[in-house]
Amino acid sequence: MEIEEALIDERSLSKLKWRCRRGLLENDLFIERFFTRHESSLTVNQAAGLTALMDLADNDLLDLLLRRREPEGEINTSDVRQVLGMLRT
């Protein structure tokens, strides 16, 4: 039997949305679309992946979103790759 991942709670979701506000409009557009599509089903692990992406500088994040580069080093985790895929579609 597969254990379902825990969904992020409302308070954590609200904090995450605030944390995701960016300086580049292009990044904001990707993030806004992401929340429109996935907000109601976002898991704790996905939120952790998104938080790791939000630690990047705006231009580095945009490079990942536009597939100019792929995650490397500390951010090359399964959670980050999953969320990045969700952001890119």
Secondary structure, 3 states (H helix, E strand, C coil): CCCCCCECCHHHHHHHHHHCCCCCHHHHHHHHHHHHHHHHHCEHHHHHHHHHHHCCCHHHHHHHHCCCCCCCHHHCCHHHHHHHHHHHC
